[in-house]
């Protein structure tokens, strides 16, 4: 215990220096700063409808809240496990293992040219997180927990990358800064909320309850991946003829039917009209 008290303040100071220096380096990086306003070329291509952007940003914001809950709950659960095993020093090793898995997965993710849709990758990462949490619940052994936390980390890295890439790809350049700031704020809100949700669960049910929460977060990420499918796999708004509903709430069969009705109401199809005008 004395050893932990000696290293507590220097450890917090090192973490603060790392976070502060990384923030300064990011702030002075001007080359990748998004421009203000949407360029004419982007506007000419046709930006997603405002409601579609809003729905996508809110959905990805939920992803960041879940990530924050995952980070905070994992810290609480592994600390409770280490205390139960009378090996508090292992708590840091447990959490470090998840971070290493996330780092390796992020590096590997960037080296792969993906042909799988983004929503499937997001759902697959959520499945990894749920599987790792379930393994921690069932296999109550330090080595098994380390391996399961590594699997959880393999899912965390791609989720973080996918959130940023989807925002950058589908949100106009004039809203990138606000969107990324919102993602960071929601992630921090999730971490803060984990103190309430995860803390109460771990207090009542021990580390096993915290690991079950991780399973729930993974399942929720899978469901969010399915929701993202409806938001990023739709045609541009200029071909939707004023579609005004959120993509996730519109049945797939409705758009072709509505387009057919609109075509019938406005007159015969263009091909028939051309043939009729060419006839004597």
N, C-alpha and C positions, 0 to 999 in steps of 0.2 A: 504493500500500500504506500509506503514511504517513497519507493522508487517511482510509483505512478504520480505522486504529488510533485516530485522533483521535476519530472519531464512534462507536466501538464502545461505550465505557462510557456516554456520555450517552444513546445509543439504548437500551441495556439499562435505564438508570434511568427513562427516559420510559415504557418498556413496563411496568416494575414499578409505577410510579405509577398508570398507567391500570388495570392489573389489580387493584391494591389498592383504589383508590377505587371501582371498579365492584363489587367484593366487598362493601365497606362499605355502599354504596347499596342493594345487594340484601338485605343482612342487616337493614337498618332498615326495609325495606318490609314492613309487617305486614299490609297490606290483602289481599294475595294469599297469605298463609301458610295452608297446609292445616290443617284442624282435626285434632285427635287423635281417632282412633277413627272408625268408620263410623257416620254418622247413621242413625236408624231409618228415615227415608224412603228412603235408598239401600239399606238392607238389605231393605226391603219390596219394592223393585223386583227384587231378585234379583241379587246380585253374581256375577261369573264364578266358576267352580269354582277351588279353590286350585291344582290342577295346571295348569289353563289359564293362570292368572295367572303361575305360575312359568315355564311354557314361553314365554309372551309376553315376560316380563321378560328371560329368558335370551337369547331371540332378538334383542330390541332391544339387549341388552348386546353381542352380537356385532356389531351395526351400529356401535356406538360404538368397539369395538376396531378395526374396519375403518377408521373415520374417523380414528382416531389413527394407524394405520399409513399412511393416505393423506397426512395432514399431514406426518408426519416424513419419509416417503419422498420426497414432493414437494420438500421443502427440500433434501434431499441430492442429488436428481437435478438440480434446476435450478442448484444450486451447482456440481456437476460440469460441467454444460453451460457455465456462464459461465466456469469455469476453462479448459475446453477451447478456448473462443473467445477466451481472454485478455481477458475483459471481466467481471471478478468483480463489478463494481458492478451488472451486469444481474440478478444473482441476486435482489436485493431487488425489482426491477421485475417479474420473473417471478412471484414469490410474491404480490406485491401485486395483480397482475392476477387471480389466482385468488380472492383475497379480495374484490375489487371485484365479480367475477361472482357470488360467493356472496351478497354484500350486495344486489345488484340482484335476484337470484332470490328472496331471502327477502322483500323488500319487495313484489315482484309476486305472490308466493304468497299473502301476506296479503290482497291486494286482490281475489282471485278466489274466488268461491263454487264450490267443487269438487263436481262430481257423479261424478267418477271415483273408484272405490274406493281406499282408502289403499294397498293392496298394489300396485296398478298404478302409482300415483305413485312409490312407493318403487322399484319395478323400473325405471320410466322414468328416474328420477334416476340409478340405477346404470348404465343404458345410456348416459346422457350422459357420465358419468365415464369409462366404458370407451372411448367414442368419442373423447373428448378425449385420453386416454392413447395410443390407437392413432395418432391424428393426430400427436402429438408424436414417436412412434417413427418414423413414415414420413417426416415433413416436417421435416428437420433444418435449420431456418432460424429466426433469432430472431423474425421477424414471425409465422411460422406457429406457433411455440411459444407466443407471447403469445396468439394467437387460440385455440389449443387449451386453454391454461390457463384462459382465460375460460369456455370450454365446461365444463371440469371444475368450475369454481366454480358455474356454473349448476345443476349436479347436487348440489353439496355443501349449498347452502342448504336446499333442500326436505328432504333427508335429516335434517338437524339438527332442522328443525321437526316433521317427521313422527314422529321418535322421541319428542319431548316430548308431542305431542298424543295419540299412541297410549297412552303411559303414563298421561296424565291421564284419558283416556276410559275405559280398561279396568281400571285398578288402583284399588282402594279408597282412599278419602281418608286412611285411617290408615296407608297404606304409601307415599304419594306422596313424602314427604321421603326415606325410605330408598331408594326406587327412583331418584329423580333423583340422589341422592348416588352410587349405584352406577353410574349411567350416566356421570357425570363421572369417577369413578375408573377405569372401564374405558377411557374415551377416553384418559386420561393413561397407562394401561398400554399402550395401542396405540402412543402416541407413543414411549414408552420402548422398546417392542419393535421399533419401526422402526429404531432405531439399530443393532440386531443384524441384522435381516432386510434392511432397505434398505441399510445400510452395507456389508454383505458383498456384496450384489448389485452395488451401484454400484462397489465396489472391484474386483470381478472383471470386470464387463461395461460399466462406464462409465455415462453418463447414460441410454443406451438401455435398459439393464437395469432402471434405476429406473422409466422410463416404462412398460415392460412390466409391472412390478409394479402400477402404477396401473391398467392394463387389467385385471389379475387382480382387484384390489379392486372395480372396477366390476362385473365379472361376478359376483363373490361377493355384492354387494349386490342384484343382480337375483335371484339364487337365494334370498336371504333374504326378498326381497319376496314370492316365491311361498310361502315358508313362513309368512309373516305372514298370507297369505290364509286358510290353514287355521285360524289362531288367532283371527281377528276376525270371520269370516263364519259363525259357528255359532250355533244357537239358544241361548237362556239355559239354565242348568243345570236349572231347574225343569221344563223340557220334555224333558230328556234322560233322565229316569228313572235317575239315578245313574250316568251315563256316567263311567267312571273312567280312561280312557286319554287320553294326550296327543292333541290334535286332529290334529297332523301325522302321527300314526302309525296313525290309524284309517281304514280304507277307507271311501269314501263310501257304498258299497252296504250296509255292515254295519248301520248304525243303523236304516234302515227294516225290514230283515229281522228284527233283534232285537226291534223294537217289535211287529212282527206276531206273532212267536213269543210274546212276553210277553202280548199281547192274547188269543191263542188259549188260552194256558195258564190265564189268569185267568177264562175264561168267554166267553160270546158277546158281541159288540159291544153297546154301550149302546142303539143304536137298535133292534136286534132284541129286546133284553131288554125294552124299553119296550113294543114292539108285542105281545110274548108276554103281558106282564102285563095289557094292556088287553083281550085276547081273552077271551071267556066260557069 
